[in-house]
Each structure stands twice: as C-alpha cells, then as structure tokens.
Amino acid sequence: MKEEEIRPKSIFDEYLKLTKIDSKFFFEDAPRESILCPACGIKGEHAFNIHGFDYELCASCDTLFVSPRPIEDAFMRYYSDAPSTKYWATTFYKETANARREKLWKPKAKLIQGLSQRNGSESFNIVDIGGGYGIFAEEMLSLFGRNTTVIEPGFHLAKICRDKGIDVVEKFLEDVKYTDLPKGNKIFVSFELFEHLHNPEFFLIQLYKLMLAGDMFIFTTLSGTGLDILGLWENSKSISPPHHLNFFNPYSIKLLIKKIGFKVLQVNTPGKLDIDILSNNLDLIKDRSLRTLVKHASDKEKLKWQKRISASGWSSHMMICCQK
C-alpha cells in the first residue's frame, strides 16, 4: 500500500493548508492549560511548536503530547464550525472513499471479525466510536452480516451515516448513556480517534462505565515512536494540530489502559506506510543513516524493512485490544 492511495497529496495538502488557517482563527486567543504526561503523569519537556501548539515529550515513557493545551470548548467550536473539518468530512472522505474502503476498511472489518471469533465474542454487538463516513459499518454488514451502531458527534458525518441506514448516536462518547446503546455485550471499536482526544484518560473512564464485564475495546492510534514520526519529527504531517494532540506508544498506552482497569489482550503496530512516508519526505528526514537507507533501498528492500518495522513494534500505526 502507498500513502498516495489513501491520502492523495493534493487533497491532503489542501486539508493541511485549511488546518493551519483554522488553528490561528479558533485557537490563537483560546485559554490554555498545562498538563502532565497523559500516560504516566510526569511533567514533559518542550519538544517543538507547530502552528502555535507546543508539544512536550515525556522523559519517562516517551509520550508526545500538546501542552499547554487549549480548553475543550475551543475544540468543540473547531470541530463544529471549522472549514478544515467540513473539508475532511465532505471533500476528503468523498474523494478517497473507494480507495480507503479497499485498503483500510475491509481489512479492518476482517480483523475485528477475526479477533471476535478468537475471543468468543462473535455474537457481541459492535459499536464504532467516531464512525465517520460509516464505511466500517457498511463492511461489517456486507462481509459478515453484523450491524454496527455508530457514535458520531459531527453533524455532517452523522447525517451521512443515517442516510446509509446506519444506527447513529449523535453524541460525544463522554455524553453517551448506556440506554443509547444496544443491550447485551459489546465490542467497542475506534479507529484513528485516540490521538484527537482532549482528555484520553477521561474518555477511557467514561467508556469503562458503559461496558459490561467481558466487553472489548479495540482501537487504533498513532504511535509517537513510529519510525516515520521519529525520522521526520516536527516535519511529520502526522503531527498536525489541532487534530493530533496525543502520541502514545506501545509502552505508554499499556500504562494508561491498565490504570483504568482494562486487561491488555494485545498491542501491536501493523502499519504499512512508514517507509513510504519517509520516501515521500526524503529531504526532511532528520537522521542521516535513515535518510541514506531510504534513499538507496530498492522497492523489495523497502518492503522487507517495513515488515520488520511493523513486526517489531516500531510502526507509527498502532492497534490495541483490551477487555473489561
């Protein structure tokens, strides 16, 4: 898989351009609060500033996070009214929907089905937190005949899901009640949402309250110790405020979910794009040895490197499976 297939450069660059403008408009004057590391509670050290957002790095667990952090109300206004948010929900999703369905969502649906079978939870209801365009829900129904309830607070995306006949709870998870959801045991899933959360610990506490014993939570997020992010650092397009606030890693995410009370079933990094992303940003790679490797490696060698990176836990795409 290539980055261009799921994030065409022209569309993605326009999105980042709008994001930069929105960052100033919605957050320049917003009150900010310093926070401790969201994984282990240690005070971070300043790493860099992007578009007016300061990122700190935890010296203990290597979690990268925004601090001081604009108050939550500023993000609520941003996600409700920002042109970049609307562009993502309409133009970006529309233009990339088919490619992302084949490259991302069908494999994710098969993955969730396989995990549920191995854990004896094939009959559980599925709840997709931040279900976006509803493609995952469509694929679960198409491939396996399983209905999915989508929790989606964004008006534009919630409407798209409803128009597809998907059951939607148009709320932030923190506002969802047990009665809003299907009865019985559930598998909660969330894809590429965790890095956006204003307060990841509070999110997990609220989710834990909604869950029954035996319920599972499977989610993907960005790992700050992924090779492409480490290699590009402040030049990484993945580090894009105000969207991406938290970059946990395979070590630090375990600290957080165990603190809430979850049992960790699996943490891995099944990413496929680290080397391709580095290849597309060769001149921005910080480390000389990495830049030379990526520059001269053949396609076959790059594929071998990517497989090693993913298998050894150093990809920036991270998946976590845990249980109450």
C-alpha positions in Angstrom: 0.0 0.0 0.0 1.2 3.5 -0.8 0.4 6.7 1.0 -0.9 8.4 -2.2 -3.6 5.7 -2.5 -5.4 6.7 0.8 -4.1 10.3 1.2 -3.7 11.9 -2.3 -1.1 14.7 -1.9 -3.1 17.5 -3.5 -6.2 16.8 -1.3 -4.2 16.2 1.8 -2.1 19.3 1.4 -5.2 21.4 0.9 -6.6 20.0 4.1 -3.4 20.8 6.0 -3.5 24.3 4.5 -7.0 24.9 5.8 -6.0 23.4 9.1 -3.2 25.9 9.5 -5.6 28.8 8.9 -8.2 27.3 11.3 -5.6 26.8 14.0 -5.0 30.5 14.2 -8.6 31.5 14.0 -10.0 29.1 16.6 -7.1 28.7 19.0 -4.9 31.8 18.9 -6.8 33.5 21.8 -8.1 30.4 23.5 -7.2 29.9 27.2 -4.6 27.1 27.7 -3.8 24.7 30.5 -0.5 23.0 31.1 -1.0 19.2 31.5 1.2 16.3 32.7 2.0 13.3 30.5 -1.4 11.7 29.7 0.2 8.2 30.1 2.3 8.4 33.3 1.7 11.8 34.8 5.3 13.1 34.5 6.0 16.7 33.5 7.1 16.8 29.9 9.9 18.7 28.3 9.3 21.1 25.4 10.0 19.4 22.0 8.8 21.8 19.3 6.0 24.2 18.3 3.7 23.7 15.3 1.1 26.3 14.2 1.1 27.8 17.7 0.8 24.5 19.5 3.6 23.4 21.9 4.4 19.7 22.0 6.1 18.2 25.0 7.9 14.8 25.3 7.7 12.7 28.4 11.3 11.8 29.5 9.9 8.7 31.3 7.6 6.9 28.8 8.3 8.9 25.5 4.7 10.0 25.0 4.5 13.1 22.9 1.6 15.5 23.7 0.3 19.0 23.3 0.8 21.2 26.4 -0.2 23.8 27.4 -3.5 22.6 25.8 -6.4 24.8 24.7 -9.5 24.3 26.7 -12.1 21.8 25.5 -14.6 24.4 24.5 -12.2 25.7 21.8 -12.0 22.2 20.3 -15.8 21.9 20.4 -16.2 25.1 18.4 -13.4 24.0 16.0 -15.0 20.6 15.2 -18.4 22.1 14.8 -17.5 25.1 12.6 -14.0 24.9 11.1 -13.7 24.9 7.3 -11.0 22.2 7.5 -13.3 19.9 9.5 -16.0 20.3 6.8 -13.5 19.7 4.1 -12.4 16.5 5.8 -16.0 15.3 6.3 -17.0 16.1 2.7 -14.3 16.5 0.0 -11.5 14.4 1.6 -13.8 11.5 2.5 -15.7 11.6 -0.8 -12.6 11.7 -2.9 -10.8 8.8 -1.1 -13.8 6.7 0.0 -13.3 3.9 -2.6 -9.6 3.5 -2.0 -9.9 3.6 1.7 -12.7 1.1 1.6 -10.5 -1.4 -0.1 -7.2 -0.6 1.5 -8.3 0.2 5.1 -11.9 -0.6 6.0 -12.3 -4.1 4.5 -9.1 -5.3 6.2 -10.2 -3.7 9.5 -13.6 -5.4 9.3 -11.9 -8.7 8.7 -9.5 -8.0 11.6 -12.4 -7.2 14.0 -14.3 -10.3 12.9 -11.2 -12.5 13.5 -10.5 -11.0 16.9 -14.1 -11.5 18.0 -14.1 -15.1 16.9 -10.8 -15.9 18.7 -12.1 -14.2 21.9 -15.5 -15.9 21.8 -17.4 -12.6 21.2 -18.7 -13.1 17.7 -22.3 -12.6 18.9 -21.4 -9.3 20.6 -22.9 -6.0 19.4 -20.4 -3.7 17.6 -20.2 0.0 18.5 -17.9 2.2 16.4 -16.9 5.3 18.3 -16.2 8.2 15.9 -17.6 6.1 13.0 -17.1 8.9 10.4 -18.3 8.1 6.9 -19.8 4.7 8.1 -17.6 2.6 5.8 -16.5 0.2 8.5 -20.2 -0.3 9.5 -21.1 -1.0 5.8 -18.3 -3.5 5.5 -19.2 -5.4 8.7 -22.7 -5.7 7.4 -21.7 -6.6 3.8 -19.0 -9.1 4.7 -20.3 -10.7 7.9 -24.0 -9.6 8.3 -23.2 -7.8 11.5 -24.9 -4.5 12.3 -22.9 -1.7 13.8 -24.0 1.2 16.0 -22.0 4.4 15.2 -21.3 7.0 17.8 -20.6 10.2 15.8 -20.9 13.7 17.2 -20.2 15.5 13.9 -23.4 16.7 12.3 -22.2 16.2 8.7 -20.8 12.7 9.2 -23.8 11.6 11.4 -26.2 12.6 8.6 -24.1 10.7 6.1 -24.3 7.6 8.3 -28.1 8.0 8.8 -28.6 8.4 5.1 -26.9 5.0 4.7 -29.4 3.4 7.1 -26.8 3.0 9.9 -27.9 3.4 13.6 -26.3 6.6 14.9 -25.8 8.1 18.3 -25.0 11.7 17.6 -23.1 12.5 20.7 -19.5 12.6 22.0 -18.8 9.4 23.9 -18.5 11.3 27.1 -22.2 12.2 26.8 -23.4 8.7 25.8 -25.7 6.8 28.2 -25.9 3.0 28.5 -29.6 3.3 27.3 -28.4 4.9 24.0 -26.7 1.6 23.0 -27.9 -1.9 22.1 -28.4 -4.2 25.0 -26.0 -7.0 25.8 -22.3 -7.5 25.4 -20.4 -5.3 23.0 -17.2 -4.8 21.1 -16.4 -1.1 21.1 -14.0 -0.1 18.3 -12.4 3.2 17.5 -10.1 4.0 14.6 -7.7 6.9 14.4 -9.6 8.8 17.1 -7.5 8.4 20.2 -4.8 10.9 19.1 -7.5 13.6 18.8 -8.9 13.3 22.3 -8.7 16.3 24.6 -8.6 14.1 27.7 -7.8 10.4 26.9 -8.0 9.2 30.5 -11.5 10.7 31.0 -12.5 9.1 27.6 -11.4 5.7 28.8 -13.1 6.1 32.2 -16.4 7.0 30.6 -16.1 4.1 28.2 -15.3 1.7 31.0 -18.5 2.8 32.8 -20.5 2.0 29.6 -19.1 -1.5 29.4 -20.2 -4.8 30.8 -17.7 -7.4 32.1 -16.2 -9.2 29.1 -16.8 -6.3 26.7 -13.8 -5.5 24.5 -12.3 -2.2 23.3 -10.3 -2.4 20.1 -8.7 0.8 18.8 -6.0 2.2 16.5 -4.0 5.3 17.0 -0.7 6.9 16.1 2.5 5.8 17.9 4.9 8.6 18.6 7.8 6.1 18.5 6.8 5.0 14.9 9.8 5.2 12.5 8.3 7.8 10.2 7.4 10.1 13.1 10.8 9.8 14.8 12.5 10.3 11.4 10.6 13.4 10.5 9.7 14.7 13.9 8.3 18.3 13.7 8.2 17.9 9.9 5.9 14.9 10.1 2.5 15.6 8.6 1.0 13.2 11.2 1.9 15.7 13.9 -0.8 18.1 12.8 -2.5 20.2 15.5 -5.3 20.9 16.4 -6.2 17.3 15.3 -3.4 15.2 16.7 -2.8 16.0 20.4 -1.6 12.7 21.8 1.1 10.3 20.6 1.3 7.3 22.9 3.4 4.3 22.0 3.2 0.6 22.7 4.8 1.0 26.1 2.9 4.1 27.3 -0.5 3.1 26.1 -0.3 0.0 28.3 0.3 2.2 31.3 -2.8 4.2 30.7 -5.3 1.4 29.9 -4.1 -0.7 32.8 -4.5 2.3 35.1 -8.2 2.5 34.1 -8.7 -1.2 34.9 -8.6 -2.8 31.5 -6.9 -6.1 30.8 -4.5 -5.8 27.9 -5.0 -8.5 25.3 -2.8 -7.3 22.5 -0.7 -4.3 21.5 1.0 -4.3 18.1 1.9 -2.0 15.2 0.6 -3.4 11.9 1.4 -0.3 9.9 2.3 -0.5 6.2 3.3 3.1 5.3 6.3 4.2 7.5 8.9 3.6 4.8 6.7 5.0 2.0 6.0 8.2 4.1 9.8 8.6 4.7 10.4 8.1 1.0 7.9 10.8 0.1 9.7 13.3 2.5 13.3 12.3 2.0 14.8 15.8 2.4 13.0 16.2 5.7 14.4 13.1 7.4 16.5 14.1 10.5 18.8 11.1 10.7 21.5 10.8 8.1 21.7 7.0 8.3 17.9 6.6 7.9 17.8 9.1 5.0 20.6 7.2 3.2 18.8 3.8 3.8 15.5 5.1 2.4 17.1 6.9 -0.5 19.1 3.9 -1.8 16.9 0.9 -0.8 15.1 -1.0 -3.6 11.4 -1.5 -3.5 12.0 -5.1 -2.4 14.3 -4.0 0.4 11.8 -1.3 1.5 9.1 -3.9 1.7 11.4 -6.1 3.9 12.2 -3.1 6.1 8.5 -2.2 6.5 7.6 -5.8 7.6 10.4 -5.7 10.2 9.3 -2.3 11.5 5.7 -3.5 11.9 6.6 -6.8 13.4 9.0 -5.3 16.0 6.6 -2.6 17.2 8.2 0.4 15.6 5.5 1.4 13.1 3.5 4.6 13.7 0.2 2.8 13.2 -0.7 1.1 16.5 -3.5 -1.2 17.4 -4.7 -2.0 21.0 -7.1 -4.7 22.1 -8.3 -4.7 25.7 -11.1 -6.0 27.8 -13.2 -5.1 30.9 
